[in-house]
Structure formats: structure tokens, C-alpha cells
Amino acid sequence: MVSLQSLVKDTAIYGLSSIIGRFLNYFLVPLYTAKLSVESGGYGIITNVYAYVALLLVILTYGMETTFFRFANKEGEDPGRVYSTTLLSVGATSLLFVAAVLVFLQPVSAFMGYASNPSFVWTMAAVVAMDAFQCVPFAYLRMHKRPVKFAFLKLLFIVLNIVFNLLAFLVLPLFTGEATPVGYAFYINLLCTSVVMLCFRRELTGFKYVFDADLWRRMMRYTWPILVLGVAGILNQTADKILFPYLYPGADGHSQLGIYGAATKIAMIMAMITQAFRYAYEPFVFGKAKEKDSTKTYATAMKYFVIFTLLAFLVVTAYLDILRYIIERSYWEGLKVVPIVMAAEIMMGVYFNLSFWYKLIDKTIWGAVFSAAGCLMLILVNVLFVPRYGYMACAWGGFVGYGTAMLLSYFVGQRKNPIDYPVRRMLGYTLLAVAAYVGIAFSNEWLPVWASLTVNTVLVGIFAAVVVKYDFPLKRLPVVGKYF
């Protein structure tokens, strides 16, 4: 119980920084969608470029976050030596990446469709290289239970990013008389990432850098399947946004991608919850691996993860008529993808929680197999259906891809390293959430806004009441419990 309380506390701090950060970052969505019209395709360019960035970040970190946690907690390993070797490895590959992009800038820019704007490419190459390197000291903060500095640096980047974007897209045009080019979003990102890098002085100095070649080889054997897993996993999130301009038959590919990208931002509350849970859960799992009651704890944590993500799903869909004002009205036609994308994010979170069975027994190859299968399904759906159904195929592709990976991981995991998850309870909550969502969808479609919000609030309240009755009994709480 103490361990779970520690997980809840760390998740709260990481989650606070993640949720507040994403909430603040939402200020950029109405800003970009207001200043970059659908017709210009500007927001589609941002969506496309950042999809490449997300994929490259996974490639350049190549699973070394998880590998660092695993080896730093292994008996007989020197955590300082592990940290130093990880820093040097990721730092070297990041520098090589930037050098390669600069040497081949023109052909790379042309391949991505930005031959006339190569500055977009080299700017974001520098950003992703620094982000990859920063993942190591960020992991160091997590391992040493320093969530406050972790949260501060994450929020610092976002606050600086918002302030400079507001100046660039709102204030600067008052002096120039012209709209701010979309490229400013990328230049600002580079500036803010550089500031965060300077804040890691204490984590990057004060010790002797040692590269242990034997340790590095053992780490590489452990991490390469995680790299494949990570690439396949991130492709489940970004492949649609990368492939869309190539697959969509119309000339307005970036415009349609911008609509899809803006709408999915509303669904990203699920990604916030999943990310916050992941930041706390990964070091927590490896730290508890040797304890006798660890599998019971994992099962309980999974149940509560499912409960909270289902509740978040219902809240977002229930109040979509309010949340839609995050994006400019001309992008509203894409809101129909929100429930699909959120459902896919829930399955992605479940898949992440299931993934620890093979990480703990050092069989990470299984993760690569599951994620590759999910990625293959996603790409197949996109290639077959985007030309006909546009971005709706992107949303369903993610749903199918994550669902495939989740189911494979569960069934194989129950054979290789069984954990007694409360499947019936979780399925019960899922069916209840589906029933509530059907009611919410009906009320959103047929009732006036004020009436639908009322009905939706009641439906969310019913789900919450059932959860409280069976898994959060109020009578156990101090003070409050006296009244139940």
C-alpha cells in the first residue's frame, strides 16, 4: 500500500506538470488555428513536421530511457557508470544525426516536401537532437525521485514557448503589417529547447565521464528490441500524419491534415494521463520487481488506470460542445475523430502497462513483435482507406493498430508471465462507459446544447457513482466516511 501511495504521489506531480503543461500548450492551438487558416495549410505543416520529430526522437533515444532504469537498478552495476555511458552514447548519436542532416539538407528537405523551406528541416533536426539528449538527464531525475525539478523544466519550456509564440503571432504583425510565417513556430522551439539544456548543468557536470564499452554492448542487446518497439509504437501515433500528404488524392492535403491535427489536440487529454502514469510507473515497476506482492500491485494499478482513462473519455465527449472552442470554428468538421482517437489512446495506455512482463524478464523482443504488428495494421488501414475516406481512416487506423498490439501483449503475456488482472471488473467498467457514451452521442446529436450538457453530466455522474461504490468507497475516507 505504501508503494502504491508513492506511485500516486509521483503520478500526481508528474501528472500536474503534464496536464498543466498540455493545458497551457492548448493556448497555441487556438492561436495557430486562428492565425493559420485552413486554406493556407499552415497548421497541417506544423502537424506534419512534428510527426517527423516524434518519430526521430524515438529513434535517437533508441530505448535508452528504459535501458538506463533497468541497468541502473541491476545488482552489480554501478549506476554512475550506467548514467555516464548512456549520456555519451545518446549524445554521440544525436551529434551524428545533426551532422548528417546538414550535409544532406537539400535532398532531405525535398523528400519531406519542404524543398523551398529547408530551414524547417535543419531547425527541427537540432531540436530533436537536443530533446533526445535531454531524455537521459530527465530519466536521471525520475530515478532519483526528483519530480519537482522534472516538472519545473517541462513547464519552463512550455511557458517560454507560449510567450514567444504570442509575441511572434500576435505582437509582431502589429509592427510588420504582415502575417507571421509558420516557420517561426519551429525557430521558437529551438530557442526554448536550448534554454532547458542550460538548466541541466548540475546533472551534466560534477562527475567523471566514463564510457564502458562492455556495459554499452550489454545495454545495446537489451535496448534494440525496445527501439523497434518504440519505432513501431510511435508510428502508431505519427504514421498517419507523415503518410497523409502522400496518400490523400486532393491538392489540399496539408489543409485536411491541419483539420485532423487540430481536432486530435482535444483528444490528447488521454495522452496526458497516459504520459503522467508512464513517468511514475516505469521506475516504480523496476524498483518493485523483486518484491513478493509485485504482480498484485501491477494488477491493481492497471485497474485504476482503466477507470480514470474511461472517466476522462466520458468527460471529454460529454463536454465536447464546450471544448471545441479550443480550436477555430473552421476546424470543427474534424471533431468526429475525437472519440475514436481517445479510445485508441486508452488501448495504447493499457498496452504500455501490459508491456512490463517482457521488460522485467529481459524479453523485450516481444514488445517489438507486438508493436510491429500494430504498426503494420495501422499503415495498412491508412494506405487502403485514406485515399477514399481521408483523415477518418487515420483515426480508425490508430484504433485498429493499438487494439492489435494490446490484445497480442495480453494473451501472450498471460502464457509467458501471467498476472491476475481484474479483467471482469475492467470489462464491466468498459461496457458501462460504452453505454454512457452512446447516450452522450445521442444527446449531442439531437438535443439543444444546454439540454445535452445536462444529460451528459448525469451520465458521467452515474459512471462515477458506480466507481465510487465498488472501488472508491467513501466510508473508508477520514471525516467524509462518517457520513456514508
VOGU-3710 file (C-alpha; in Angstrom, 3 decimals, decimal comma):
1> mvslqslvkd> 0,000/0,000/0,000  2,861/2,376/0,799  4,329/1,679/-2,626  1,028/2,468/-4,309  0,800/5,690/-2,319  4,263/6,625/-3,561  3,164/5,867/-7,128  0,074/8,053/-6,680  2,164/10,921/-5,272  4,718/10,821/-8,085
11> taiyglssii> 1,979/10,420/-10,685  0,255/13,488/-9,214  3,404/15,608/-9,549  4,313/14,317/-12,992  0,674/14,496/-13,984  0,329/18,043/-12,706  3,242/19,173/-14,841  1,976/17,176/-17,800  -1,652/18,254/-17,533  -0,900/21,894/-16,713
21> grflnyflvp> 1,734/21,906/-19,427  -0,607/20,440/-22,025  -3,352/22,799/-20,854  -1,056/25,794/-21,292  0,093/24,382/-24,602  -3,528/24,389/-25,725  -3,190/28,166/-25,939  -1,102/27,539/-29,038  -3,885/25,569/-30,720  -6,408/28,452/-30,883
31> lytaklsves> -3,515/30,770/-31,726  -2,274/28,667/-34,641  -5,765/27,783/-35,924  -6,762/31,474/-35,775  -3,617/32,819/-37,421  -3,020/29,932/-39,846  -6,139/29,424/-41,928  -7,310/26,008/-43,085  -6,721/27,062/-46,682  -3,094/28,025/-46,069
41> ggygiitnvy> -2,268/24,563/-44,759  -0,036/26,144/-42,114  -1,326/24,038/-39,255  -1,036/20,977/-41,454  2,657/21,783/-41,934  3,123/22,044/-38,160  1,287/18,727/-37,679  3,390/17,027/-40,348  6,772/18,341/-39,161  6,120/17,470/-35,523
51> ayvalllvil> 5,097/13,952/-36,559  8,572/13,534/-38,069  10,061/14,986/-34,870  8,223/12,486/-32,662  9,420/9,566/-34,790  13,017/10,804/-34,882  13,015/11,363/-31,121  12,227/7,688/-30,540  14,944/6,652/-32,996  17,576/8,915/-31,428
61> tygmettffr> 16,816/7,806/-27,865  16,627/4,139/-29,022  15,079/2,893/-25,799  17,881/4,154/-23,582  15,496/5,612/-21,001  14,088/2,196/-20,133  17,519/0,600/-20,533  19,022/3,147/-18,151  16,408/2,317/-15,497  16,941/-1,406/-15,968
71> fankegedpg> 20,745/-1,367/-15,696  20,943/1,304/-13,003  18,757/-0,936/-10,802  20,604/-4,175/-11,607  22,687/-5,809/-8,920  26,395/-5,495/-9,608  26,043/-2,447/-11,869  27,407/0,981/-10,982  24,533/3,485/-11,519  27,010/6,315/-12,129
81> rvysttllsv> 28,818/4,326/-14,786  25,494/3,427/-16,410  24,454/7,092/-16,458  27,752/8,271/-17,946  27,758/5,589/-20,642  24,144/6,396/-21,545  24,877/10,127/-21,817  27,881/9,592/-24,081  26,051/7,107/-26,291  22,945/9,241/-26,859
91> gatsllfvaa> 24,999/12,418/-27,149  27,237/10,951/-29,859  24,359/9,633/-31,974  22,495/12,945/-31,665  25,511/14,892/-32,936  25,960/12,469/-35,843  22,306/12,906/-36,762  22,556/16,711/-36,916  25,724/16,489/-38,992  24,065/14,090/-41,459
101> vlvflqpvsa> 21,012/16,339/-41,867  23,190/19,395/-42,555  25,251/17,523/-45,135  22,167/16,183/-46,968  19,843/19,105/-46,226  18,561/19,710/-49,753  17,594/16,116/-50,663  16,090/15,546/-47,204  14,037/18,753/-47,474  12,837/17,796/-50,950
111> fmgyasnpsf> 11,823/14,305/-49,787  9,761/15,769/-46,935  8,103/18,247/-49,300  9,871/21,345/-47,966  12,442/21,965/-50,696  11,602/25,686/-50,614  11,844/25,814/-46,818  14,946/23,821/-45,752  15,163/25,926/-42,585  12,159/23,967/-41,255
121> vwtmaavvam> 14,219/20,790/-41,541  17,563/21,853/-40,043  15,842/23,742/-37,216  13,786/20,771/-36,128  16,765/18,436/-36,595  18,637/20,476/-33,991  15,585/20,453/-31,714  15,077/16,697/-31,887  18,790/16,047/-31,273  18,742/18,158/-28,096
131> dafqcvpfay> 15,454/16,612/-26,977  16,925/13,128/-27,407  19,952/14,012/-25,310  17,786/15,668/-22,637  15,809/12,442/-22,211  18,779/11,000/-20,302  19,050/13,681/-17,571  15,251/13,734/-17,376  15,367/9,969/-16,721  18,069/10,619/-14,105
141> lrmhkrpvkf> 15,702/13,000/-12,293  12,944/10,386/-12,359  15,205/7,646/-10,998  16,352/9,833/-8,139  12,756/10,811/-7,308  13,140/14,485/-8,171  9,782/15,149/-9,802  9,763/18,823/-8,792  12,728/19,784/-10,980  11,413/17,486/-13,701
151> aflkllfivl> 8,068/19,280/-13,634  9,676/22,721/-13,433  11,797/22,183/-16,546  8,880/20,755/-18,515  6,732/23,729/-17,581  9,563/26,204/-18,219  9,804/25,043/-21,820  6,058/25,321/-22,348  5,726/28,763/-20,737  8,618/30,149/-22,778
161> nivfnllafl> 7,207/28,548/-25,920  3,793/30,117/-25,365  5,167/33,574/-24,550  7,414/33,715/-27,608  4,657/32,363/-29,870  2,237/35,008/-28,613  4,822/37,693/-29,315  5,553/36,296/-32,767  1,995/35,664/-33,966  0,105/38,454/-32,184
171> vlplftgeat> 2,507/41,311/-31,446  4,978/41,121/-34,340  2,302/41,521/-37,080  1,292/44,817/-35,471  4,700/46,204/-36,407  5,302/44,424/-39,710  1,745/44,589/-41,050  2,129/41,044/-42,361  1,131/37,610/-41,086  3,866/35,729/-39,245
181> pvgyafyinl> 5,297/32,830/-41,299  4,663/29,330/-39,978  8,436/28,767/-39,672  8,561/30,987/-36,589  6,933/28,165/-34,611  9,981/25,994/-35,303  12,567/28,693/-34,557  10,914/29,395/-31,204  11,007/25,700/-30,344  14,765/25,667/-30,962
191> lctsvvmlcf> 15,269/28,659/-28,664  13,210/27,187/-25,807  14,871/23,770/-26,057  18,272/25,464/-25,806  17,219/27,257/-22,616  16,174/23,960/-20,988  19,504/22,423/-21,973  21,306/25,107/-19,965  19,266/24,156/-16,888  20,810/20,675/-16,799
201> rreltgfkyv> 24,238/21,942/-15,748  24,154/20,112/-12,395  23,054/16,800/-13,984  25,742/17,014/-16,670  28,731/18,137/-14,615  30,482/17,258/-11,356  31,376/13,687/-12,273  33,866/11,885/-14,483  32,542/10,810/-17,867  33,339/7,147/-18,476
211> fdadlwrrmm> 32,311/5,098/-21,493  32,164/1,428/-20,532  32,264/-0,467/-23,851  31,311/-3,815/-22,323  28,388/-2,248/-20,444  27,314/-0,420/-23,616  27,228/-3,661/-25,615  25,065/-5,314/-22,980  22,790/-2,289/-22,944  22,506/-2,395/-26,727
221> rytwpilvlg> 21,473/-6,047/-26,649  18,738/-5,121/-24,205  17,636/-1,919/-25,919  17,451/-2,750/-29,631  14,114/-4,555/-29,322  12,855/-1,566/-27,318  13,938/0,637/-30,222  11,919/-1,482/-32,639  9,041/-1,416/-30,153  9,348/2,346/-29,790
231> vagilnqtad> 9,519/2,999/-33,520  6,505/0,806/-34,147  4,709/2,426/-31,212  5,373/5,995/-32,311  4,434/5,125/-35,868  1,054/4,172/-34,433  0,804/7,814/-33,355  2,521/9,575/-36,239  2,461/7,397/-39,382  -0,918/8,769/-40,417
241> kilfpylypg> 0,329/12,364/-40,153  3,533/11,523/-42,053  1,843/9,493/-44,784  -1,280/11,622/-45,214  0,188/14,218/-47,648  1,435/11,354/-49,836  -1,802/9,318/-49,718  -4,500/11,979/-49,874  -5,529/12,457/-53,505  -6,574/16,122/-53,322
251> adghsqlgiy> -4,370/19,189/-53,635  -5,424/20,323/-50,145  -3,563/17,582/-48,276  -1,971/19,917/-45,718  -5,319/21,667/-45,182  -7,083/18,376/-44,406  -4,190/17,274/-42,232  -4,467/20,558/-40,329  -8,140/19,866/-39,580  -7,293/16,379/-38,337
261> gaatkiamim> -4,326/17,601/-36,300  -6,336/20,361/-34,637  -9,219/18,035/-33,739  -6,945/15,398/-32,238  -5,499/18,011/-29,879  -8,771/17,874/-27,956  -8,375/14,119/-27,602  -4,890/14,500/-26,159  -6,132/14,669/-22,578  -5,863/10,872/-22,741
271> amitqafrya> -2,234/11,161/-23,772  -1,635/13,438/-20,773  -2,954/10,837/-18,353  -1,021/8,041/-20,030  2,220/10,030/-20,089  1,902/11,093/-16,455  1,281/7,487/-15,423  4,237/6,293/-17,506  6,692/8,764/-15,945  5,932/7,450/-12,460
281> yepfvfgkak> 5,147/3,828/-13,342  8,366/2,859/-15,146  10,840/3,454/-12,257  8,170/2,191/-9,826  7,844/-1,172/-11,624  11,566/-1,819/-11,888  12,001/-0,836/-8,236  9,320/-3,322/-7,080  10,351/-6,190/-9,370  11,938/-8,157/-6,512
291> ekdstktyat> 9,044/-7,842/-4,070  6,678/-10,754/-3,500  3,440/-8,799/-3,969  4,587/-7,003/-7,127  2,173/-8,735/-9,547  -0,806/-7,897/-7,315  0,286/-4,271/-7,284  0,605/-4,205/-11,076  -2,903/-5,632/-11,437  -4,369/-3,037/-9,078
301> amkyfviftl> -2,550/-0,199/-10,841  -3,935/-1,410/-14,191  -7,491/-1,378/-12,853  -7,246/2,200/-11,640  -5,603/3,280/-14,875  -8,546/1,894/-16,854  -11,044/3,546/-14,508  -9,508/7,005/-14,765  -8,980/6,892/-18,520  -12,574/5,790/-19,105
311> laflvvtayl> -13,762/8,629/-16,886  -11,604/11,086/-18,840  -13,050/9,724/-22,100  -16,593/10,354/-20,877  -15,810/13,837/-19,565  -14,245/14,963/-22,846  -17,034/13,553/-25,019  -19,697/14,891/-22,637  -18,404/18,458/-22,823  -17,179/18,466/-26,420
321> dilryiiers> -19,575/21,306/-27,214  -17,503/23,440/-24,852  -14,047/22,017/-25,560  -14,444/22,569/-29,304  -13,808/26,273/-28,759  -10,156/25,379/-28,182  -9,827/25,326/-31,972  -11,073/27,838/-34,522  -14,552/27,206/-35,963  -13,331/26,340/-39,460
331> yweglkvvpi> -11,577/23,265/-37,987  -14,700/21,883/-36,240  -15,553/19,465/-39,002  -12,772/17,214/-37,690  -14,296/16,793/-34,207  -15,872/13,497/-35,193  -12,460/11,826/-34,786  -12,135/12,763/-31,098  -13,886/9,708/-29,542  -12,054/7,329/-31,875
341> vmaaeimmgv> -8,638/8,834/-31,095  -9,344/8,832/-27,348  -10,379/5,173/-27,429  -7,144/4,381/-29,260  -5,166/6,268/-26,592  -6,807/4,189/-23,853  -5,705/0,995/-25,591  -2,220/2,434/-26,002  -2,068/3,082/-22,258  -3,254/-0,434/-21,440
351> yfnlsfwykl> -0,672/-1,821/-23,853  2,059/0,190/-22,136  1,037/-1,169/-18,725  0,975/-4,708/-20,086  4,438/-4,298/-21,575  6,314/-4,746/-18,313  6,037/-8,511/-18,281  8,620/-8,813/-21,052  10,758/-5,903/-19,848  11,135/-7,468/-16,410
361> idktiwgavf> 12,223/-10,839/-17,809  14,515/-9,183/-20,382  12,476/-10,460/-23,344  11,940/-7,091/-24,993  11,831/-8,769/-28,410  8,175/-9,493/-27,677  7,441/-5,789/-27,480  8,986/-5,303/-30,884  6,771/-8,063/-32,326  3,552/-6,681/-30,809
371> saagclmlil> 4,239/-3,071/-31,760  5,308/-4,031/-35,271  2,067/-5,955/-35,732  0,044/-2,971/-34,542  2,018/-0,607/-36,756  1,507/-2,841/-39,768  -2,252/-2,804/-39,221  -2,271/0,993/-38,866  -0,287/1,549/-42,051  -2,456/-0,953/-43,914
381> vnvlfvpryg> -5,651/0,853/-42,896  -4,154/4,213/-43,896  -2,858/3,038/-47,282  -6,137/1,321/-48,160  -8,631/3,877/-46,895  -7,082/7,385/-46,696  -7,457/7,918/-50,475  -11,212/7,330/-50,100  -12,112/8,415/-46,556  -9,448/10,997/-45,757
391> ymacawggfv> -8,480/11,625/-42,147  -11,275/9,412/-40,754  -9,163/6,473/-41,933  -6,261/7,888/-39,900  -8,347/7,819/-36,717  -9,566/4,256/-37,273  -6,071/3,145/-38,250  -4,783/4,138/-34,812  -7,696/2,346/-33,147  -7,009/-0,885/-35,041
401> gygtamllsy> -3,241/-0,644/-34,530  -3,328/-0,119/-30,759  -6,061/-2,704/-30,355  -3,945/-5,289/-32,151  -0,839/-4,607/-30,040  -2,846/-4,578/-26,785  -4,574/-7,900/-27,399  -1,399/-9,661/-28,540  0,513/-8,432/-25,489  -2,224/-9,561/-23,103
411> fvgqrknpid> -2,729/-13,066/-24,455  0,959/-13,863/-24,943  1,800/-12,280/-21,581  -0,721/-14,459/-19,762  1,099/-17,503/-21,117  4,658/-16,307/-20,535  4,342/-14,361/-17,280  0,734/-14,485/-16,033  -0,666/-11,654/-13,906  -4,122/-11,927/-12,405
421> ypvrrmlgyt> -5,614/-8,705/-13,757  -9,200/-7,960/-12,656  -10,419/-8,437/-16,226  -14,107/-8,830/-15,389  -14,161/-5,644/-13,352  -12,341/-3,704/-16,071  -14,618/-5,080/-18,795  -17,624/-4,148/-16,684  -16,449/-0,551/-16,411  -15,681/-0,509/-20,136
431> llavaayvgi> -19,195/-1,686/-21,053  -20,691/0,872/-18,679  -18,585/3,619/-20,286  -19,656/2,492/-23,772  -23,315/2,630/-22,737  -22,813/6,110/-21,256  -21,043/7,229/-24,436  -23,940/6,052/-26,610  -26,232/8,222/-24,517  -23,806/11,151/-24,771
441> afsnewlpvw> -23,522/10,800/-28,552  -27,304/10,684/-28,884  -27,825/13,779/-26,730  -25,086/15,717/-28,565  -26,759/14,914/-31,883  -30,436/15,514/-31,078  -30,723/17,843/-28,074  -30,044/21,566/-27,653  -26,646/22,327/-26,162  -27,964/23,190/-22,680
451> asltvntvlv> -30,057/20,012/-22,563  -27,293/17,764/-23,881  -24,831/19,125/-21,318  -27,340/18,359/-18,564  -27,980/14,823/-19,774  -24,269/14,223/-20,294  -23,444/15,403/-16,779  -25,941/12,900/-15,372  -24,431/10,069/-17,446  -20,893/10,897/-16,311
461> gifaavvvky> -22,184/11,124/-12,737  -23,718/7,636/-12,976  -20,396/6,178/-14,129  -18,537/7,980/-11,333  -21,090/6,803/-8,749  -20,624/3,173/-9,765  -16,849/3,552/-9,499  -17,158/5,121/-6,046  -19,469/2,349/-4,877  -17,231/-0,521/-5,927
471> dfplkrlpvv> -13,674/0,808/-5,920  -13,580/4,106/-4,006  -15,915/3,523/-1,042  -16,314/6,920/0,612  -16,969/5,351/4,001  -13,252/4,481/4,201  -12,203/8,128/3,919  -11,443/10,135/7,071  -14,078/12,700/8,068  -16,136/12,143/4,904
481> gkyf> -16,574/8,471/5,781  -18,646/9,335/8,839  -21,494/10,464/6,610  -21,650/7,274/4,482
//
